[in-house]
Amino acid sequence: MSRASNRFDTKKVNSELVTLTYGALVAQMVKDAENTDDVSKQLERLGYNMGVRLIEDFLAKTGTGRCMDLKDTADKIQSAFKMYLGVQPNVANWSPGGDEFSFILDTNPLTDLVELPDDLKNLKYCNIICGVIRGALEMVQLDVQSWIVQDQLKGDQNTEIRVKFIRRLEDAMPAGED
Amino acid sequence: MSLPGRNRTSILDKPLSRGKGEISLSCFALLFSEVVQYCQNKSRTVTDIQNRLHKLGARVGVKLIDLYFVRERGGKREIKLLNILLFIKSTMWKALFGKEADKLEHSNDDENTYYLMEKEPVVNRYISVPRDKTSLNCAVFVAGMIEAVLVGTGFPAKVTAHWHKGTTYMLKFDDEVLLREKQME
């Protein structure tokens, strides 16, 4: 058929649909919530819920195995960025201990068409990504912390998302299973 | 000369993206699921949920007007009812969902009413409606988008989503729209 329909993979949607849907949701949350920090927290939570389910999709589509070390994990998340957001961040700024690293995004589809008004300068608009990373890794027994270091919405050159390894979670078998 | 606090480049200084970026459907589906859950948690009744989704959709719609008319139409807006309907069915649908809407029909018994049909709206693909909420159609989010575009371009209308041949959006225009239309002929 026409090229227009080929251009669109059925497993893809236009990024503006996502950007604007997310923007509408954040705007609504800001209206509903008492203060900005609450919204940031809720956004992280929302991302967490998505991450918990997204990891399954990732494992099923890539057939990827167990990660050998945190470097490996960082590479996998890097490819997940490409797969789900269509952008490839750089992995950088490893801590000397090797338990902390950053993803550096020079473009971020979530913040296309977005501008933060002055009274929302401390809103962590991209916190949803931190939540997704935390949720997804928790499902593969990695407890991590994730936060935003630099934000293009606040005038920084790049968006930098920091990930810190906390501990490995022990397999907790549901009761009644061996 | 720059005013204090205004020396940062604002979003309007940057070129408009071409809008060809793509994001995984799984990503959108999960995000939309969170949107629906958020609305659900804030509401008591199905009507409440639908109203909230409609409102959120409208927020998206308002942004689409400028975006698409600047990018796809060189800033020229539509003044004819049929053209704005086709704009929604083709231009807007293609840009957003990668295809045209399935069908556009004029109601037989009410000249103010049009129907836009879609068998499988992408927003509903991964949603199963619980048994106690069968009337809930989350495509009301898209209905909100359409309504905002129509109202914002000067064709005031009410747009609702219904379960009929998949999903049918009912576009009910205010009388003034048809009156104006007749004057133009």
Interface residues (C-beta under 8 A of the other chain):
Chain A: A4 S5 R7 F8 D9 T10 K11 K12 V13 N14 S15 E16 L17 V18 L20 T21 Y22 G23 A24 L25 A27 Q28 M29 D32 L46 N49 M50 R53 L54 D57 M83 Y84 L85 G86 P109 D112 L113 V114 E115 D118 G155
Chain B: G5 R8 S10 I11 S17 G19 K20 G21 E22 I23 S24 L25 S26 C27 F28 L30 L31 F32 E34 V35 Q37 Y38 K42 R52 K55 L56 G57 R59 V60 K63 L64 L67 K94 A95 L96 F97 G98 K99 V122
